[in-house]
Amino acid sequence: MTKNHHHTERRFVLSLVLTGLILVAEVIGGLWTGSLALLSDAAHVFLDAFALGMSYVAIRLAALPADDRHTYGFHRLQVLAALGNGATLLLIAFEILREAWERFRHPAPVLVGPMLVVAAVGLVVNLVVALILREHDHHDLNVRSAFLHVLGDALASIGVIAAGIVIALTGWTMIDPLASVLIGVIILAGSGRVLRESVHILVEGMPEGLTATGVAETMAHVIGVEEVHDLHVWTVSPGYVALSAHVILTDQSLSRSQTVMDGLKQILAKKFGIEHTTIQFECANCGQGTVVCQNGILRGDAQGGV
């Protein structure tokens, strides 16, 4: 397990502890003040803790070595955790919107002072947790999904504070469910992105920004390559991209095949970040039969592997 991996785990543990503390405070504060916005935020904080816990477990399991039945290891567990986090974000968003609709129909009084205090504490803690996770959120979909949970909760706390200020100044309690609607919409948007990226990886889609045509054309520019076909590129987990392809070589010395292979691997790693490759060489201008090496030249009358 790498030093960076241990660092990420420690960040998750610290984030879990802080999130658990604010969850207790917001549940008590929401029940005490009667604020739907605060209770909505507390519900989201609960899912923050659930998401952080699930992400932490996924990170631990993903560090397990590959075995005979799982030759890629357990990296996909992090994607499954991100999918679960996105699903919980989606569910809580709809629940918040439902509760807001009920509060529109049946308004209730709100204790503004305690509501503001609890929301302010929640905002500070969520910002701290967001900063803890921020360093890694771009590199790992699993960490990013947990980060979006926490960021959404920080924005929710801002909404609760804004609602409390409006109620204190104007007495207009309808701002409380309105703030809840805003919180629900923000969470809904975040969940959609996480779910879309998770499903894209699970159905073995191309990594973001890559196309099969672009990768094949780049490989074809390597000296000694005539054509690339049967190309497949997929994401095992964020940051772990794999490629398989058949490459037709020009008629050349068999000893040059390793030079061509080195060139392909180098350009794939440098330009696309693809380091896990399976490339099968075939000879050009071959018919049926087997490929043979004659006088150091790759020849034959059939397609074959080198």
Helices and strands as residue ranges (DSSP letters): H 3-33, H 36-62, H 76-105, H 112-134, H 141-170, H 175-202, H 212-220, E 225-237, E 240-249, G 254-256, H 257-272, E 276-283, E 291-294, E 297-300
